[in-house]
Amino acid sequence: DATPGERFSFVVNVGPFKISQWSFDIEPTKRGCLVVETWEDQRGGFMKQLGAQASGVDDRVAHNRAGMKQTLEAIAAAAESAPT
């Protein structure tokens, strides 16, 4: 799903199993824009258990939140360094 300048989103599946949906919403501001990243966990209980064992990540929410912070910081740095 993509609407240039407004939204970009994608889903993650493993075979027939839903895993997550990610989205980036872009909202105009007086100084530029605000980018909001969203992660929606779509795993069922079995996939949550299997995922923790397979990935070694026990706290998926904290793990993804840290990654989202890094991603948004990198987007901001790239946008702020680009010529206007």
N, C-alpha and C positions, 0 to 999 in steps of 0.2 A: 504494500500500500504506500503510495507516495503522491503527495501534492506539493510541488515545488514551492519553497518558501513558507510552507505551513506545517507539513507533517511527513514523517517517514516511519514506517513500521514494518515489522516482519515477525513471522512465527518460527519456532523451533520445534521440530518433531523428530523423534527417533522411530523410524518405521511407522507403525500405526499409532504410536503413543505421543500424545501432546505433551510438550515440555514447558514451553513459555511463549509469551508474546512480548516483544520489545517495541517501544515507540519513542519517537522524538518529536515533540510538538514545539513549534517556533511561534512565539508571540511577539509582535512588534512593540517596541517601547520608544520613548522620546529620544533615548540615546543609542538605540540600535535594536536589539532583540533579546528575548529571554528564551532559552532552550530548556525544555523540561523533558527529562528522560524517565520513562516508566517501564517497569518490569512486572509482568503478571505471571505468577507461577501457576501453570496449568497441569502440573503433575498430580496424579492420584497417589494415595498412600504407598502403594507398592513401588511406584517409580521414585518416590521421595527416598524410601529406604535403599533401593538399589542405587540411586544416584549418589547418595552419601558414601556408600561402600565403593562404588566405581571411581568416584572423583576424589575421595579423601576430604571432601568439604562437608563438615558436620552442620555448620550454620550457613545455609545457602543465602538467607536474607542478608546477613552481615557481609558475607563474601561479595554478593552482587552489589550491595550498597557501596562498598569500598571501590569496586570496579567502576560503578556509575560515577562516583565522585572524580575518579581519575579521568574518565572519558570526557566529562563535562569541562574539567579544567583544561584538558588538551584542546577541546573545541574552542574554548574561550581564548586560549593562547594563540591558536592558529588564526582565529577571526581578528583578534586585536593586532596581530603582526602583519596582516594582509594590507596592501595599499588600498586606499579608499577610491 
